[in-house]
Amino acid sequence: MKRLKKEFFYDEIRDGFYIPGLIKRAWGAQLIVLSEIDRICKKYDIAYFLYGGTLLGAVRDGQCIPWDDDLDICMLRDDFFKFAEVVKKELPEELTFNSLVNNQDSAELVAAVGTAIVEIRPEIREKYYEFLYPVSVDIFPLDDLAKDPEDEEYRKDVLRLLFVMLIFIEQKKENTAEFKKEIKELEKLLQIQFDRTKSLKTQIYALFDKISQEFNGEGGQLVSYLPDQLKDEKNYYLKTIIQPGKTISFCGTQLPVPLDCDAVLQGIYGDYHKKVKAGGDHGYPYFKKNEKLLKETFKENWLQDYAFKEKDLERPEVYSFRDIVLKTAEYFIASQKKSFEAFVRGDFSMVLALLSKAQEEAITLGNTIEQKKGTGTESVSYIEEYCEALYHAYQSISELLAIEENPMENLSSALRKDLERKLKKPGYYLRKLHSSLEKEFKRQVVFLPHSAKHFDSLRPLIDSLMKAEDVECTIIPIPYFDRLGLGEFSDMHYEGERFPKGYSMTDYRSYDFAKELPDCIVINSPYDEFNHVWSVDPFFYSREMKNYTKRLVYIPWFITDEIDPEDKEDGKAFSNMEYYVTVPGIFHADLTIVQSEQMKKTYLEKIARFAGRGISRKMSKKISGAGSCLWGEKEGQGTKELVAQFRRFLFKK
């Protein structure tokens, strides 16, 4: 089986469903287990077939179903026994085979090949694509149905009764009078005796498995996995179609499937072409139940989940470069007013001090503007004229003070008017300067995409802003890293050369955020260090970026189907929102723009269950359901609403 490429493991949207990278690592690890099963079966001429959701994904898409988290295969019972005889000596040492055939204490009807413990050896971690959780592939043994429908119906009644007993045990009702009565009736019916000193659960599973094999070799032409057939009597297949001879591409590898996939899938799912997201999130994803074990194994090395802290909502006070130059110009205007008031009071020393200080600061501002905009700008020319006017006013006051110790007492009306004119003249240039600065220093919006294929989520907004005369767009593709199982960085990727032509891209190494202080930074990666599979460079984490701008905006790189937290079918989709909603970027951002008002409500519900209703109410002001640039047929309207929302936010006081 070919090794999967790194791109396979990145978070993805398929069929409107968000697939986290950790789920995809589980798939990759399961495919490695499956490759070992495939090798053994080929060596010993044992027939096996893709089954259940795995077969469904292979037939429909050639890959795993987005909302599935495991791999299933099936074998006819005779092949299953052949496999059980040889598997132990053939498996690599990190894998085990578990079934009722080799372990009568197994409380499972489904057999499995997988890792029994958490692996810490680097070479094993690498083999299984850095998926650290236990992993397995389920094997469903298929048994013959009875020739006589009455015999089969009687067997089904017995198996249903065993299932009822298992439900009692799961609900911890073994000591109830009702359970004891049912057990005795079952023993009488089957003429058996359970050992009360041992686990009834494992004995019932073993009995169920034995009864499932009752008609093998003497049944008819139909086979089924009996536990599923109990739930749906149409779930059976002709034995002649569960035969070798046909393969199908699954995740890039040709693997065996039944001769008539259509019949098998109809038996399991009915209309299998209709995509159904397989119900609630109970037990999904399967590996979550092992998280405590991994934390105990790896201790402080384990990549922890994000834990919300109130300080994540705190906002450092940041002024953009544009704010700073405009506030400096406003400061000069206020200083100009103070100079004139000091003159009227006759405080000539204060006048000279204010004029001198204003000139020094104006020169500093002019140099700063030239560093950013280059020479010859209109604003710098006004600063030069402003400084010249300050100089003339300073000289006139200084000359007067050299002649008169207390000049206001003997100041003529004509000289007074001349000095007032000279003191007011700098204000004329300041008004011109302020107007010029507003034109020259547009609001700067910095976009930080990491992936060329995700650029479309920002592109319509960028196109709109680039046409505007009051906004300056800077696009900075940023590097990202693959991550190993414990979060260590591995390969770095930079896709700057792969972004669409026609856009000016800024090298992330040449942009000084501390100097530039853009009005707004737009991110479309909200995970910071809490994505298990990849990470942008830590400098660009949301908690860092909010220190360099007064407005941090998060726009998701994706859209999903709409999710209703109360709809059982959306259970898995809502569960997976922990991978992209309860992450730092959502809480650090001043505004998150999601695809719709319904999804805003869903985001807030996810946040409420994660951080509390009070935090969710606070976050309601920071999340907008304005729309998305990726709405397909609704793209025009979605983009229009997003642009309008973004501009209102960018220009608000």
Buried (B, 14 or more C-beta within 10 A) or exposed (E): BEEBEBEBBBBBBBBBBBBBBBBBBBBBBBBBBBBBBBBBBEEBEBBBBBBBBBBBBBBBBEBBBBBBBBBBBBBBBBBBBBBBEBBEEBBEEBBBBBBBBBBEEBBBBBBBBBBEEBBEEEEBBEBBBBBBBBBBBBBBBBBBBBEEEEBBEEBBEBBEBBBEBBEBBEEEEEEEEEBEEBBEEBEEEEEEEBEEEEEBBBBBBBBBBEBBBBBBEEBBEBBBBBBBBBEEEEBBBBBEBBBBEBBBEBBBBEBBBBBBBEBBBBBBBEEBEEBEBBEBBEEBBBBBEBEEBBBEBBEEEBBEEBEBEEEBBEEEEBBBBBBBBBEBBEBBBEBBEEBBEBBEEBBBEBBBEBBEEBBEBBEEBBEBBBEBBEEEBBBBBBBBBBBBBBBBBBEBBEEBBEEEEEBBEEBEEEEBEEBBEBBBBBBBBBEBBBBBBBEBBBBBBBBBBBBBEBBBBBBBBBBBBBEEEEBBBBBBBBBBBBBBBBBEBEEEEBBBEEBEEEBEBBEBEEBEBEEBBBBBBBBBBBBBBBBBBBBBBEEBBBBBBBEBBBBBBBBBBBBBBBBBBEEEBBBBBBBBBBBBBBBBBBBBBBBBBBBBEEBBBBBBBBBBBBBEEEBBEBBBEBBBBBBBBBBEEBBEEBBBBBBEBBBEBBEEE
